[in-house]
Amino acid sequence: MHFDSKLPDVGTTIFTVMSRRALEEGALNIGQGFPDYPIDPELAAALTHVIGEGHNQYAPMEGVLELREQISAKLQASYGLLFDPHREITVTCGGTEALYDAIQAVVGPGDEAIIFDPAYDAYEPAVRLAGGRCVRVALAPPEFRYDWDEVRRALSERTRLIVVNSPQNPSCSVADARDLDALAALIRDRPITVLADEVYEHVLYDGRRHASVLAHAELRGRSFAVFSFGKTLHATGWRIGYCVAPPALTRELRKVHQFNTFSIVSPLQYAIARYLAGHPEVWTGLSAFFQAKRDLLAGLLRGSGFEPVPAAGTYFQLVDYGALSGETDVAFADRLIREAKIAAIPLSPFYAAPPAMTLLRLCIAKKDSTLEAAAGRLRAFAATARANR
Ligand SMILES: Cc1ncc(COP(=O)(O)O)c(C=O)c1O
C-alpha cells in the first residue's frame, strides 16, 4: 500500500544516530545528554517503597496531587510565586510531551510558530503535525544572542506561537530579563502564545539567575512553561516532566494530554513527590555541581585545538575544532568517532540553514573520570591532527 508520509524529511534524530554510531565503533559517548552516574539512592528507595505501598494503578490524568503540590512548593521557592496545582500544573511524559501537547493545543492548520536556530529538535515536527509551519530565526555563533528586530520581521498575521528555550540547548546561551521584556513588547497586541522550554532552569553558571516566563508579569499570563525532572533529578529515563500555564491554557493542554499519554507512570510520580518532600531544595546545588564539571572539561581542553566556547548554562559545552580541520561538523564528528573513539554532537543539524561553523556539542553530565578520559582522547586526536596539518 502506498501512503504519503506526514514528515517525509524527518529521519532518526542526530542523538540516536550518534549514539548508535558510538556503539558500533566502541566510542565513548559524550554527545547525547544523559548522566552516566547514579541517581540519589534515596530516590531509588522511594520508588521501591511506593510500589510496595500499592501505587500501581492509573494516576489522575493531570498528575498525582501530591506531586503537583510539591511542584507548586518548588515553584514558590524558586520564583516566589504561587501556582495552583489544580488548575495550572500538569504532569507529563518528560518535557517532550509537554512541548508536544502545548504545540497541538495552540497551533492549527496554516498557523506559524517562530523558533530559534540552533533549535532543539522536538519543536518543528510537532508544529508540522499540527498543520502549522515553523519560521526560523537564527541565533548567530559565538554569542547566540536574540535579535529581536529579526523576530519582529518574522512575525505575521499567522504567527500563533513563539518557542523560547533558556538555558538553550545546544548553544548553552541564556535569555535574560531584557530578552523577556523585548519578547513581551513584541507580542503585546497580538494573538501569540509563548512556549518556554525551561528544562535547564537550574543549570546557569557564574552567578547568573534564570529568567523564567513565569516570573515575568506580562508573559506569565500567556505562556506555557515546560520543566523536566529528568534534568533536575539526573533521571532522564524516568520521563517525568510538567507544564505550568494559566488555567485557560492548561485546560487546552490537558485536552491533548488526556488523549496522548492520558496519565503518567503512577509510582514514579509518588516517588518524586516523597523525595521532594524530604529534600525540598535538592535543585539548589545543581548549578555548582555542573559548573565544576564544565570547568573541569573546559580546563582540560583549552589550548588543545578543541577550544571551549563560553557556556552560560545547560549541561553541555560547545567546542570549536576550527584550528584542527575545515571539515563540516557532521563529517568531522564521524571522523572523531572512528579515529578518537569519541561521540560528540555536530551543531548544524539544529539549524534549517546552518551558518559556516566548526562546533561540536559535548555533554558534561558525566562522571569526572568520563570527562577526563574523553578529554585525554580529544587531546591525543588533536595532537595528531595538528602534526598532520
Ligand atoms: C531543550 C530541551 N528541551 C526538552 C528536552 C526534553 O526533556 P525530557 O527528557 O524531559 O523529555 C530536552 C532533553 O534533552 C532538552 O534538551
PDBQT file of the ligand as one rigid body, heavy atoms in Angstrom, charges set to zero:
ROOT
HETATM    1  C1  LIG A 401      15.997  21.851  25.446  1.00  0.00    +0.000 C 
HETATM    2  C2  LIG A 401      15.342  20.579  25.813  1.00  0.00    +0.000 A 
HETATM    3  N1  LIG A 401      14.009  20.551  25.885  1.00  0.00    +0.000 NA
HETATM    4  C3  LIG A 401      13.343  19.426  26.218  1.00  0.00    +0.000 A 
HETATM    5  C4  LIG A 401      14.016  18.263  26.474  1.00  0.00    +0.000 A 
HETATM    6  C5  LIG A 401      13.232  17.017  26.774  1.00  0.00    +0.000 C 
HETATM    7  O1  LIG A 401      13.179  16.766  28.117  1.00  0.00    +0.000 OA
HETATM    8  P1  LIG A 401      12.681  15.313  28.620  1.00  0.00    +0.000 P 
HETATM    9  O2  LIG A 401      13.859  14.417  28.551  1.00  0.00    +0.000 OA
HETATM   10  O3  LIG A 401      12.203  15.581  29.999  1.00  0.00    +0.000 OA
HETATM   11  O4  LIG A 401      11.574  14.892  27.708  1.00  0.00    +0.000 OA
HETATM   12  C6  LIG A 401      15.418  18.245  26.398  1.00  0.00    +0.000 A 
HETATM   13  C7  LIG A 401      16.151  16.985  26.632  1.00  0.00    +0.000 C 
HETATM   14  O5  LIG A 401      17.294  16.846  26.309  1.00  0.00    +0.000 OA
HETATM   15  C8  LIG A 401      16.084  19.431  26.064  1.00  0.00    +0.000 A 
HETATM   16  O6  LIG A 401      17.412  19.469  25.961  1.00  0.00    +0.000 OA
ENDROOT
TORSDOF 0
